[in-house]
Amino acid sequence: MSRQNHARSTSLARNDDHGRTMRIEFRKSRKGKDVLFCERDDGTTTWSELIEGSLHPHVVVPHDLVHYVVELTLELDNAFFGFVARGLDLHASLQPSEKRAMRLEPAVLRAEAAVSALFADLTEGPFSASTRAERLKRACVAWRVAPFEITEDLWEAMRARLEAIATMWSTLPRGGRLELPWVTASVANDSMGPH
C-alpha cells in the first residue's frame, strides 16, 4: 500500500514518533469546491472540501484556515489540526458528532469558541478587550466549554496572523496552493530548548 493513499486510520493515540508535524495545503480549485489537503510526518495524507466563512464583505476565508490560526497561536495541540496530524481522516471529521472519531475534548471546544470570537472580532470589531472577553465568554457558553481567557497579546497575534493569511488566500489564483506548516507546541518548544 502506497503512503500516498488516504489514511483511513481513526486511531488518535499520541506517540512520540507521529503527529507532531504536518504540511497543510489550502488549495483553490480551478472549478468547484476548494480543498484542504494534509500530509502528516509519517507520509500519510488526507483531504476534504473546504467550508467557507466570511471575514469581511469582500474576503471569504475557509473556516479551517481560521482554525489553523487559532490552534497554532493558542498552541491547542489536541484540537482539530492536532487530531488530523495524529491520524484523523478529514472526511470522518465531517460526520455527525456521534459518528466522529474526534472526541469533543475541551481543546476542540475551546478552539471552536475562539474561532467564533475571532470571527466576530474581525467582522464586527475590532472590539475592546472587555468586549472580546465577553464575546469569548458567550462563545464558550454556546460551545458548552468552561470559560477561558485569551491575553491581548494573543488576540493581536491571532488577528495579525489571520489578516496576513487571509490576504494571501484572497490573492491566490484559482489552481493555487497556500502551504502552511503545522508543528505541535511540544515540537516547537523542544526546538527552542537549551542552547
HELIX and SHEET records of a PDB file:
HELIX    1   1 HIS A   63  THR A   73  1                                  11    
HELIX    2   2 PHE A   80  ALA A   85  1                                   6    
HELIX    3   3 ALA A   92  LEU A   94  5                                   3    
HELIX    4   4 SER A   97  LYS A   99  5                                   3    
HELIX    5   5 PRO A  106  GLU A  124  1                                  19    
HELIX    6   6 ALA A  129  TRP A  143  1                                  15    
HELIX    7   7 GLU A  152  THR A  171  1                                  20    
HELIX    8   8 ALA A  185  SER A  191  1                                   7    
SHEET    1   A 4 THR A  45  GLU A  49  0                                        
SHEET    2   A 4 VAL A  35  ARG A  40 -1                                        
SHEET    3   A 4 THR A  21  ARG A  27 -1                                        
SHEET    4   A 4 ARG A 177  VAL A 183 -1                                        
SHEET    1   B 2 GLU A  52  HIS A  56  0                                        
SHEET    2   B 2 VAL A  59  PRO A  62 -1                                        
END                                                                             
